[in-house]
Amino acid sequence: MDLSEIGRFVDRRWRDDLLPRLVDYVRVPAKSPAFDPNWAEHGHLDAVVRSARDWAQALPGSVGAGVLPGLTIEIVRIEGRTPCIVFDAPATQGAGGDATVMFYGHLDKQPEMSGWRDELGPWKPVVEGNKLYGRGSADDGYAVFAALTAIAAIDLQQAARPRCVGLIETCEESGSYDLPAYLDLLTPRFGAVKLVVALDSGCGNYDQLWVTTSLRGLIGGVLSVEILSEGVHSGNASGIVPSSFRIARRLLDRIDDSRTGRVLSEAFHAPIPAARMAEAQAAGAILGDAVWKQFPWVGCSHEAHHHGDAVMVSAQPTTTDPIEAILARTWRPALSVTGGAGLPSVDAAGNVLRPKTALKLSMRLPPTVDGERASAELKRLLEADPPYQARVRFEADWAASGWNAPPTAPWLKERLDRLSHDCFGREAAWMGEGGTIPFMNMLGDYFPDAQFLITGVLGPQSNAHGPNEFLRIDYAQTLTRLVAGVVGEGLPA
């Protein structure tokens, strides 16, 4: 294959077709079911899968004869579940035998989140230079378009390639709870999957290929604490009636150390494999302080400076050691409070001792910790022996185990290093990610012989799930070109 010609084709398609498609995609509030319980009535998930399906059905004729021969793409539905897109591009020139390359992505999105810049918004696509702002294009709307563009680029070279199938879901941001049913239904159609390409992960910088070697698990739910049947005057009751918020604080103290953030119970921890430790050391050497400086810390800089008569200092991370920071976000558990109820807004808060506090909890787990067991342990710790005999409940809403990649085959590692150098000018880098893709752990069970290329475009400041989320267009273009090179070189016998 001519990688330069593939690059020209990919860049042209991104400019003329993929970017306009993603602009349209950003406009659709296709929130995941966890954030839009009435998703079926609203029809936004159906709209984005139909749009992607219609685009793909027109693709062979739009790029020339002999490209994507025999491509089929369909929307698959199981009653009561979110829809999936399935595509199948048969092998060309007899390449690969029965071996299959599987592409994965998702089209559902996180909710709006506050804090967007005035000129931006979650459903308002804005292109600034090399960035497309808006919810979902990088996480993970681009995946289906990039995957089929990469396959088309190979076919345009008239090169032999293996069979390529794709599974694009619409439940990932809700923990992929619909996916096992689809895998049971569709796995017989996929054949012998030997390589999985998932484009839903992150990159440490925008200078080279980043291969994800592990993903954390995720458990969560709502902790509620009730001490009264109704609110009462705080002057009359405080000192006698304990605050529901204080009780909640005591319960959270059972889970982590509020001074350091370290999760206390060893049930949530796991040993860090030597190979992952070595990868963290190598990635830390590449990224340095960028590991922690990438986040939007309060303050103007990470150096003390004078502002009038005051000395201003930026907020600081839990550690400034790059290796420790990487391990903290990839192989150690962490608890976050992501929402709350029962708390009036500041301007509406009176002197009332509130009857109830509810907190939304989210805990990331090391890749090898069982999610279901960890969820049960979290519930046990929170509900046991409630302070002041308060009514305490923890209602779990999901439990997803993490994923630790099998050893990378020498043929794949050599290919990724070489193509990263050819496409980016630098060798590939390997690192765990702190997010969760439940699909990866499932695939390990369904396709135990598969190799994995888990990568993505969620790099520094891209801010997936948060305000001002963006897609780095130039990086996505180069990554598409690299993926075409990986698949176009075929699978070993």
Phi, psi and omega in degrees: 000150175264102184295329178294318179293320175301317180298318180295318178297313182299314181299319180295316180294321177299314183294314189271338190229304188294316181298313176300324178296318181289328174300315177295321181297318181302326184294341186268121179281063184278067183288146180296154185306328179298336182250356177215081183302336180261034184302322182295319179290321182290327173079009183288321177296319177298321182297317183287326178288323176296318180298315179294320179297314181296320177299314183293324180295331178272352188296313184304315181290337185275346182246358174120157181298145177083001180261131183052052179295132177077010181301131170239143177215135184212158171265124181253133182231135167251133185310127177083001182243159178294148184283157174235155168255135175235127173237157183215114176248103184303154178301148177252143176055033174070018184285143168086349181060233179270358184289143185233143168259128179251129173259143179230144172195182177213156182243356176280159189232161169285163179287182193298308186068144179267168175102008178293146173303153186305323184271001181242173175186162185299324183251021181241095181291130178225127176259120175235109181059240181266017184237135169253113180271147177138162186283126164101342185295321178273339185224075010213038187299332184288342193298311183295322180290318179293320182298311182289331175292320177298317179295318179298323179296323176295314183295327179297335177278356185057035179266148175290139176216157179286169174298137180236125176240160180221144175231113182244115186259175178226032182225009188296318182289353176255011179097008177057038184290342177274346190292321179304321179296321178289322178295319176301319182287320194259340185308319179300336180279341188275344180074205184273093182286118182250343178215128175252128176245111178245129186251034187245023185243200188242177177220141183287331173207182181253028187250352185196172174287136174243122181257125180278125183253349176201158177223141179284156171277175184212128170233157181191175179166190183244123173265123178238139180232121178239132180236337179228163176273343176202160180290151181224163179302125184291330178293329181278325191254331185295139187099335174253311179268121179290143178294133177298330178291320178295322177297318178299320177300316180298321179294319179294332176297340175288338187263312181219163178276114185294341179282324186243340185084359181290128176289133193277313186286134178291347178297339181261002182252164177209151176298145178267118181299150182301322180296322180287327175297317179296321178296320179296321178295318179292317179294322178298324178293326179287315191269329181057221183292348178299338178304320182251338180285348181293343187270153185279072182296147174293133183114163188274335183203177176261020174237144175296139178212159183272136176229096190068235180265356185259153173260121183261135178230134179292154170301152188239152177281174177292334176208146175254004176280119186303320182292314178298323179295318178296315179296324181296327183263002182233329186230012178232146180287154177208136180257136175230145169260114188255357179189171180203160176219159182086004180249111176296157174297159185303316184284350179251003185277120174262183178276070183237131173278111188289147182280339190209145171229134176234134182234134175273120183252143176222124179235123173275141185242152171304152187304331187260007178273134180289123185294318182296316179295320179295321179296317178297321179292321178298318178297317181298314182296322184283325187268344184292137171045066185296136178301139177058019182057029176296158175277110184242129177224140169239116181255106181289142178246342171197162176211106182242123175286154178280197186211134175237118188297145171293164179305136180285129180296145181305321181298323182284319180298316179299318182294318182292318178299315182294315182288328174298319178294319180293322185270321185252341185087007178218156181291163177290153175239153187232131184198148171287161176239154184274346181280185185229129171234094185304332182303324184295317180294322177298318183296328177301329178279319184284325184228075187294343182265003186282147166266160187231132165243095179255118184208184179173188189245010184274085183256196183307134178066001181294332166058047174304141181078343185252188176287154176063031177299140178216161172251126173280105189297315183295323178292319179297323177298311182293323178295321176300317178299316180296317179298321176301319179295319180298311183287323183294338177278359172081183182245145179293152180294000000 
